[in-house]
Each structure stands twice: as structure tokens, then as C-alpha cells.
């Protein structure tokens, strides 16, 4: 085989490698090994990849082929030591050409272990060469076995021409292996990330479902608590639900943030929860209350605060319960707090509560329509003085958007 022929074959091999589409390392190596064997006449061969973990390095077979016998599992590794042929080549970076593995000179550090022979197969000639990257690092080893020539019964030794053929292609092949190995590593990593994301998505969905169930249970508990606080009130119907919605509506129109609006929507209904601690005889008494009874009734904001203050998610509900009977100009109860010292949530609920009370029938008064209710709240009557009772900014808001309150009442009317 002349130099021109060797050069042409090497060029043909390089073109073959370049034309391979991006694929897994194993797929690429299967094709490369087959092509290498066809060009050198080898009836069998193995391509090993160098693997490492910490300080340990070993060879992993990535492609095994044999035209004579069937190959079993490739689930084995070869230590990178001078004791085996492939291990020697990987460790030294040198080419090993052996005419007969059973006649390796004793002076060689490596040897052939007959126990590693495949059943019914006889290894004779071997050409083993390293695959080096551009940093001269050995990243793999190609081991070709038993060169066959037409008309010859026995395997023939590999010659210089085969070495000349594989030398120029080894580096390019190493580069392609590194690239394919890196791409496969990236694909594997991406696949694991996608799987992990799917698992996290499923876990997140489960958490969201659990949170939704927990939130539903929380809101139901609050509603039951609010209903329990009205057990002795007559004709309150959907009062607590409407107060929630009025308060939410006013908070939104006042341009409060979503968190505030959402919280007042479930907190407002607990404004009178303190009545649960008021003497039942006082709650159920027909007619006016004497001074002692009035003093007991006026404690319900404090009782409500005491019931709710220990629950972190009911901080707003607690302040509403405590301050919703305070008045803008002072004179309310239980403390006579005035102006901006009254929490905004309580100022909003005070308006919502009075609006619904005026719209509702009570033993001592008929239900007023929306027009009459807004007239009383904006202009006052013998019981309500809007200038001293309510936050003027909120009243200005009410005067512009009161129809929204009417819509809520119609939707939730008893």
C-alpha cells in the first residue's frame, strides 16, 4: 500500500467522520469502529472512552464488534495501568502493535490475559492506538484485533501502513468523541433537568392544591365564626357577607393594594365576633339597655380583639373588631380614638356596617332603600353625623361610587 493510497484512505476516513450527523457517542463510535475495521482488515475491535472520578481513571468500552463470535455484555471496565494492552496505551499515550498476543516479550510491562478471551475465539494480532485531543490528553483508545487478508486462513499482523493510516485520523476522531460526549452529557443533563422540572411542577401542583384546600378550610372557619357571633341577632341574614363585599369594594375604589383588599374581604365579617362573649341576656333583651347593660355591650370590641389577636392571619380582623365603633372626631368606643389613629380597615368597615344596617329591617326600624340610605349617610339624621362619625376621604369616595354598594346589596339581598 503506497503513501498516496494511505493518504487517500485517511482523507476518506476523515470525510466520513465529518459527515456523521450529531448523534450519541455510542452511535458515532459504532460507525467509526466499523469503518476503522474495514479500512484495516480487522475482524474485531473495541473503542474505549477514558472516564474519571476524582483521582481514579479507567477505560469504559463504548463500542465492541466481532465478525466471528457474538459479543455478550460490555458491562466491564479496564483499569488504566501498564498491565493490560489498552491500559498501557491509555496511560502512556503510545501505540501498541502486537503480532501475537500469546508471544509478548517478557520485557514488556503489559500482557494478555487468556481468561479475557471470548468463548470459541482466538485473539492473535492487535493494533491499539490512543485518541488524543489537542491538549495531548488521551481521551480514548481504539483496539483492533486480528487483521484478515483474503485467501489467508490465519490472522495477519498489522503493518506500518495501518499505523500510518490511523495516526492522522486519531486526533480528529478524539475531537469528535469529545464533542459527541459533551453533547450527550448536555442532553442527559437537560433531560434530567426537564424531568426534575416536571417533578417539581407536579409537587408544586400538589402544594397548590393543598394550599387551596387549606385556604378554603380557613375561610370556611372564619365564616362559621362570624355566623356564630350573630346567633342571637335577629334578621341579620347575609349581613356579614354583604359587609365583606362592601368593604372590599370600598378598599378597591380607595386604590388599596391587592393584599389589603383580599384581607379585608374575609376580615370584615368578624367585626362583631366579640358579641360571642357578651352576656346572652343583654344580647336578647327587648327594648333599651340600662347603663350596666350598655357598658357590657360596649365591651364587645375588646372581647372581639381578645378572640382574634393570637391568630397571625387575623391581625386586620382583630383591629377591625377593636376599632369599628370609633368615630372620626372622637366620642366612639371603646377608647374614643379619633382621626387617622383609627386603622383604615376599621374606618372602611364602619361605613360598610352602617350602610347595611340602614338597608336592613330591624325590630326598631324599617329597611331603607339605597337613595334614603345614602342621603342619611352623606347628610345625617338624628342618629348619624357623617362629619364626626366617618373618614371624610372615604365619604367623598362613597358619594362618587355609592351605586356600587347598591349593586352588591341587590346581588346579596336576603
PyMOL commands that set and color helices and strands:
alter all, ss='L'
color gray80, all
select helices_A, chain A and resi 3-19+25-40+85-92+101-103+114-116+160-229+239-253+258-270+273-277+280-283+291-297+300-308+312-323+339-341+344-359+370-379+386-389+392-411
alter helices_A, ss='H'
color red, helices_A
select strands_A, chain A and resi 42-53+56-66+77-79+96-98+126-132+138-147
alter strands_A, ss='S'
color yellow, strands_A
deselect
rebuild
show_as cartoon
